[in-house]
Amino acid sequence: MDNIRGQGGIQMLLTAEQEAQQIVSNARNMKFSRLKQAKDEAEHDATAFRNSLESEYQRKVSEASGNSGWNVKRLEEETEAKINSLKDAASMVGSDVVSMLLNNVTTVRV
């Protein structure tokens, strides 16, 4: 009878060991599946963040190029104003400069 009981105990231990292996295997599979899910989520978040940064960069580039045209126009206007200012100043003193040059050219110094 002890022999039958001993074999029954061994059989129970083998069954318990198989159940424990199944539980460990299931836990391991769940762990790997959760790690894969976390990796996929992280890749998705990284892609979304990268796309967000890229769109922000493109927006700033387009704004800067738009401002560039405005800056060129402003600089052209400022340059034209300075040229006109210099022309006005030259026309105001032009006759004085011509008379001073003629005076110096025609005057003989000894």
ABEGO torsion letter per residue (X at the ends): XAAAAAAAAAAAAAAAAAAAAAAAAAAAAAAAAAAAAAAAAAAAAAAAAAAAAAAAAAAAAAAAAAAAAAAAAAAAAAAAAAAAAAAAAAAAAAAAAAAAAAAAAABBBX
